[in-house]
């Protein structure tokens, strides 16, 4: 297909084994809304929105970095994003893909659009925490998951050629397990405002590589600035993500500027401390801070689950000011639907 638009449906596109054109998809959408299972109703709503007369879609941001909000995204920009992903991961028409992400958010929507535009043979299953549990003898060229789904699918992932993992950061222990698999696995970087990912890196690598036609720079805070006029509605997105630029196409994510802790005049990046500790604590945790009369802010270690005695030698690898001054146990972390921990809400 040459220069596809959002009105096109690739003639090789399949959904759960059936060739469907635009009219078929609208009929399926009505069926999903009227008679479908709970996870199918949002698919029906999205398909009807996709094929209506408007040139844009309204999407809800996840709320992981601020208050959830509705954003308008041009449909043609979503098509361009799908094509860029296809080029980056060498996806071809007829490739078999697994869709196991909720269509409520941009990542799930984009898996559908990639299939429709690129002509993928898409199997759509319920977006559960164990998405491949009942997919016996199924082989896939491409799939997308959040880290929790990948963690719960380690035994089955050998039947997937290429997997992208996004929505939340891959921790060190999961990365170690994923690197043992024959599957080509990539961690992605992106957000709703960039219409899902604009960069990806193979597990085990440090630097993200941007997709075609994405230009990156950083501002005076060392935060990533993304310029992708074919994909991003505002043309330029200024993030709060502190990065190190490797070259014009690659960057290393260091942490978020709005989580930096100033303790005794020393700036501490929580993500850097978490990386030093993530092989030493087998529970979910994060580094945060609270006001302190002497230090300004003091470092907190927040751990999910019941309290237990911590061997203080696990902090030996930390610098003096990085060491937690207090350890807090929280029974259950607050998180987004894609598994990203909501730090501020959890602390409250």
ZIUR-V513853 format. One record per residue. RES is the residue in three letters. SS is DSSP state (h for helix, s for strand, l for the rest). PHI is phi in degrees with one decimal (NA if undefined). D_LAST is the distance of its C-alpha to the last C-alpha in Angstrom with 2 decimals. Layout:
BEGIN
RES_SS_PHI_D_LAST / RES_SS_PHI_D_LAST
END
This chain:
BEGIN
UNK_l_NA_51.31 / UNK_l_-95.4_51.85 / UNK_l_41.7_49.10 / UNK_l_-64.0_47.36 / UNK_l_-112.2_45.60 / UNK_l_-70.5_42.92 / UNK_l_-88.5_45.82 / UNK_l_-87.9_47.14 / UNK_l_-125.3_46.69 / UNK_l_-59.1_48.17 / UNK_l_-71.8_51.17 / UNK_l_-97.7_49.97 / UNK_l_-63.1_46.56 / UNK_s_-132.9_45.96 / UNK_s_-123.8_43.19 / UNK_l_49.5_43.31 / UNK_l_90.8_46.92 / UNK_s_-110.5_48.23 / UNK_s_-67.6_49.54 / UNK_l_-131.6_48.01 / UNK_l_-99.2_48.87 / UNK_h_-57.5_47.13 / UNK_h_-63.5_48.67 / UNK_h_-60.2_47.87 / UNK_h_-64.2_44.20 / UNK_h_-66.3_44.04 / UNK_h_-65.0_45.68 / UNK_h_-61.1_43.25 / UNK_h_-59.4_40.35 / UNK_h_-61.2_41.72 / UNK_h_-63.2_42.26 / UNK_h_-61.1_38.67 / UNK_h_-67.6_37.35 / UNK_h_-80.1_39.82 / UNK_h_-124.7_40.19 / UNK_l_-74.8_37.78 / UNK_l_-71.8_35.06 / UNK_h_-53.6_31.45 / UNK_h_-75.9_30.93 / UNK_h_-87.4_34.23 / UNK_h_-59.4_33.55 / UNK_h_-62.8_31.30 / UNK_h_-65.4_34.13 / UNK_h_-60.7_36.62 / UNK_h_-59.5_34.63 / UNK_h_-66.4_34.27 / UNK_h_-62.1_37.97 / UNK_h_-66.0_39.11 / UNK_h_-64.3_36.99 / UNK_h_-64.2_38.45 / UNK_l_-99.0_42.02 / UNK_l_-80.8_41.84 / UNK_l_-82.6_43.56 / UNK_l_-78.9_40.59 / UNK_l_-93.0_40.29 / UNK_s_-136.6_36.48 / UNK_s_-120.9_33.59 / UNK_s_-94.4_30.29 / UNK_s_-127.4_27.33 / UNK_s_-94.3_23.62 / UNK_l_-75.6_21.48 / UNK_l_-73.1_18.91 / UNK_l_86.3_15.90 / UNK_l_-72.7_15.00 / UNK_l_-119.0_15.64 / UNK_l_167.2_14.91 / UNK_l_-68.2_15.35 / UNK_l_-57.3_17.76 / UNK_l_-147.1_21.20 / UNK_s_-87.9_24.82 / UNK_s_-124.6_27.17 / UNK_s_-90.8_30.95 / UNK_s_-124.5_32.53 / UNK_s_-66.7_36.32 / UNK_h_-62.2_37.89 / UNK_h_-65.8_40.38 / UNK_h_-64.7_37.64 / UNK_h_-66.5_36.28 / UNK_h_-62.8_39.86 / UNK_h_-61.7_40.19 / UNK_h_-63.6_36.98 / UNK_h_-61.0_38.42 / UNK_h_-65.9_41.69 / UNK_h_-62.0_40.03 / UNK_h_-64.1_38.22 / UNK_h_-60.0_41.55 / UNK_h_-65.6_43.33 / UNK_h_-64.7_40.79 / UNK_l_-101.1_40.76 / UNK_l_54.4_44.41 / UNK_l_-86.8_43.83 / UNK_l_-121.1_47.07 / UNK_l_-59.1_48.07 / UNK_l_92.4_48.48 / UNK_l_-59.3_45.76 / UNK_s_-92.7_43.84 / UNK_s_-128.7_40.07 / UNK_s_-110.0_37.28 / UNK_s_-109.0_34.62 / UNK_l_-132.0_31.68 / UNK_l_-104.1_28.75 / UNK_l_-65.2_27.38 / UNK_l_-76.3_29.31 / UNK_l_-59.9_26.42 / UNK_l_-109.3_25.40 / UNK_h_-61.8_27.71 / UNK_h_-62.5_28.45 / UNK_h_-69.5_29.85 / UNK_h_-60.7_31.76 / UNK_h_-69.7_33.27 / UNK_h_-63.2_34.60 / UNK_h_-64.0_36.56 / UNK_h_-65.9_37.84 / UNK_h_-58.1_38.92 / UNK_h_-64.6_40.90 / UNK_h_-64.7_42.50 / UNK_h_-82.5_43.45 / UNK_h_-89.9_44.39 / UNK_l_79.9_46.11 / UNK_l_-84.3_44.05 / UNK_s_-93.9_44.66 / UNK_s_-100.4_41.17 / UNK_s_-98.4_40.08 / UNK_s_-108.6_37.06 / UNK_l_-123.7_35.18 / UNK_l_-60.2_32.08 / UNK_l_-79.1_28.89 / UNK_l_-91.9_27.95 / UNK_l_-76.3_26.45 / UNK_l_-124.0_30.12 / UNK_l_-67.5_32.01 / UNK_l_-104.1_35.28 / UNK_l_-58.1_35.70 / UNK_l_-110.5_38.66 / UNK_l_-100.4_40.19 / UNK_l_-68.0_43.22 / UNK_l_56.0_45.61 / UNK_l_-97.9_43.83 / UNK_l_-117.0_43.99 / UNK_s_-129.5_42.05 / UNK_s_-81.9_42.61 / UNK_s_-153.1_39.10 / UNK_s_-153.0_35.63 / UNK_s_-131.8_32.01 / UNK_s_-143.4_28.98 / UNK_l_-92.3_25.33 / UNK_h_-53.8_24.88 / UNK_h_-61.3_24.11 / UNK_h_-65.2_27.34 / UNK_h_-62.9_29.30 / UNK_h_-57.7_28.14 / UNK_l_-84.6_29.38 / UNK_l_-119.5_32.59 / UNK_l_-55.5_33.93 / UNK_l_-70.6_37.11 / UNK_l_-90.3_37.86 / UNK_h_-66.5_37.12 / UNK_h_-62.1_40.63 / UNK_h_-90.3_41.86 / UNK_s_-114.6_39.96 / UNK_s_-75.1_41.68 / UNK_s_-131.2_38.89 / UNK_s_-129.2_35.16 / UNK_s_-108.3_32.44 / UNK_s_-123.0_28.83 / UNK_l_-149.1_26.00 / UNK_l_91.7_22.64 / UNK_l_-157.8_20.86 / UNK_l_-72.5_22.29 / UNK_l_-80.3_24.80 / UNK_l_-79.0_24.02 / UNK_h_-62.5_26.96 / UNK_h_-68.2_27.91 / UNK_h_-67.6_28.11 / UNK_h_-58.0_30.00 / UNK_h_-60.7_32.45 / UNK_h_-67.8_33.15 / UNK_h_-66.2_33.60 / UNK_l_-68.7_36.04 / UNK_l_-80.5_38.33 / UNK_l_-84.1_38.92 / UNK_l_-73.5_41.90 / UNK_l_-66.6_39.69 / UNK_s_-80.6_39.06 / UNK_s_-119.7_35.27 / UNK_s_-124.3_33.40 / UNK_s_-91.6_29.81 / UNK_s_-108.0_29.29 / UNK_s_-126.6_27.58 / UNK_s_174.6_26.85 / UNK_s_-161.6_24.75 / UNK_h_-57.7_25.59 / UNK_h_-63.1_27.06 / UNK_h_-102.4_29.50 / UNK_l_53.5_30.37 / UNK_s_61.5_28.96 / UNK_s_-72.8_30.15 / UNK_s_-119.5_32.31 / UNK_s_-157.0_32.68 / UNK_s_-151.5_32.88 / UNK_s_-142.6_33.67 / UNK_s_-67.2_35.23 / UNK_l_-59.7_33.16 / UNK_l_98.3_34.07 / UNK_l_-91.6_34.70 / UNK_l_-94.5_32.63 / UNK_l_-96.6_33.56 / UNK_s_-82.3_32.87 / UNK_s_-110.2_36.03 / UNK_s_-77.5_35.88 / UNK_l_-72.8_37.58 / UNK_l_-55.8_40.90 / UNK_l_66.5_40.99 / UNK_l_-109.5_37.57 / UNK_s_-111.4_37.79 / UNK_s_-120.5_35.13 / UNK_s_-153.7_34.73 / UNK_s_-140.5_32.09 / UNK_l_-94.0_31.37 / UNK_l_-71.9_31.38 / UNK_l_-95.2_27.82 / UNK_l_67.3_29.12 / UNK_s_-94.6_27.05 / UNK_s_-65.5_28.79 / UNK_s_-118.1_30.81 / UNK_s_-113.8_32.21 / UNK_s_-120.0_35.48 / UNK_l_-149.0_36.69 / UNK_l_-59.9_38.64 / UNK_l_-80.0_39.77 / UNK_l_-114.6_36.29 / UNK_l_-94.3_33.78 / UNK_l_-60.0_34.20 / UNK_l_-79.4_33.34 / UNK_l_72.3_35.50 / UNK_s_-127.5_33.19 / UNK_s_-115.2_29.47 / UNK_s_-98.3_27.85 / UNK_s_-94.2_24.83 / UNK_s_-104.7_22.14 / UNK_s_-96.0_23.30 / UNK_s_-74.9_25.13 / UNK_s_-133.5_28.33 / UNK_s_-118.1_31.68 / UNK_s_-79.9_34.61 / UNK_s_-84.0_37.19 / UNK_s_-157.3_39.70 / UNK_l_-69.5_39.94 / UNK_l_-116.5_38.75 / UNK_s_-134.4_36.24 / UNK_s_-146.4_32.97 / UNK_s_-109.8_30.60 / UNK_s_-79.3_26.84 / UNK_s_-105.0_25.28 / UNK_s_161.0_21.65 / UNK_s_-100.0_19.59 / UNK_h_-65.6_20.25 / UNK_h_-81.9_16.82 / UNK_h_-110.4_15.29 / UNK_l_-60.7_18.11 / UNK_s_-104.2_17.39 / UNK_s_-107.2_19.95 / UNK_s_-116.6_20.53 / UNK_l_63.9_23.71 / UNK_l_85.4_25.06 / UNK_s_-100.5_24.79 / UNK_s_-85.8_23.00 / UNK_s_-120.8_21.26 / UNK_l_-97.3_20.55 / UNK_h_-53.4_17.86 / UNK_h_-61.0_19.90 / UNK_h_-67.5_22.97 / UNK_h_-66.8_21.50 / UNK_h_-61.1_20.23 / UNK_h_-63.1_23.79 / UNK_h_-70.1_25.25 / UNK_h_-102.0_23.25 / UNK_l_-67.1_23.19 / UNK_l_-90.4_26.55 / UNK_l_-110.8_25.67 / UNK_l_-125.7_22.59 / UNK_l_-91.4_23.32 / UNK_l_-110.6_19.80 / UNK_l_-69.5_17.29 / UNK_s_-154.9_15.30 / UNK_s_-152.1_14.11 / UNK_s_-99.3_14.35 / UNK_s_-139.9_11.78 / UNK_s_-150.5_12.05 / UNK_s_-145.3_11.18 / UNK_s_-60.2_13.73 / UNK_s_-141.1_16.81 / UNK_l_-60.8_19.91 / UNK_l_-85.8_22.37 / UNK_l_-95.7_21.15 / UNK_s_89.9_19.16 / UNK_s_-135.8_16.40 / UNK_s_-116.9_16.33 / UNK_s_-78.4_15.84 / UNK_s_-115.2_13.41 / UNK_s_-107.5_14.41 / UNK_s_-109.8_11.84 / UNK_s_-117.3_14.05 / UNK_s_-85.0_14.00 / UNK_l_113.2_16.03 / UNK_l_-69.6_17.63 / UNK_l_-69.5_18.00 / UNK_l_-151.2_21.32 / UNK_l_-75.6_23.37 / UNK_l_-105.8_23.16 / UNK_l_-73.5_26.41 / UNK_h_-65.2_25.80 / UNK_h_-67.8_28.64 / UNK_h_-66.9_26.40 / UNK_h_-91.4_25.24 / UNK_l_-61.9_28.93 / UNK_l_-81.7_28.82 / UNK_l_-91.9_26.17 / UNK_l_-68.8_27.18 / UNK_h_-53.1_26.62 / UNK_h_-79.7_23.68 / UNK_h_-78.5_22.06 / UNK_l_-65.9_21.83 / UNK_l_-61.2_18.40 / UNK_l_-90.1_18.35 / UNK_s_-152.7_15.74 / UNK_s_-116.5_15.00 / UNK_s_-119.0_11.92 / UNK_s_-105.2_12.58 / UNK_s_-122.5_10.42 / UNK_l_-59.0_12.82 / UNK_l_-148.4_12.27 / UNK_l_-69.3_10.68 / UNK_l_-79.9_9.97 / UNK_s_-151.6_13.01 / UNK_l_-78.4_15.70 / UNK_l_-63.5_19.02 / UNK_l_-91.1_20.63 / UNK_l_92.5_18.37 / UNK_l_-82.4_16.49 / UNK_s_-70.8_13.06 / UNK_l_-90.3_10.27 / UNK_h_-66.0_8.70 / UNK_h_-63.4_6.29 / UNK_h_-65.2_5.15 / UNK_h_-64.8_5.45 / UNK_h_-65.1_3.81 / UNK_l_-62.0_0.00
END
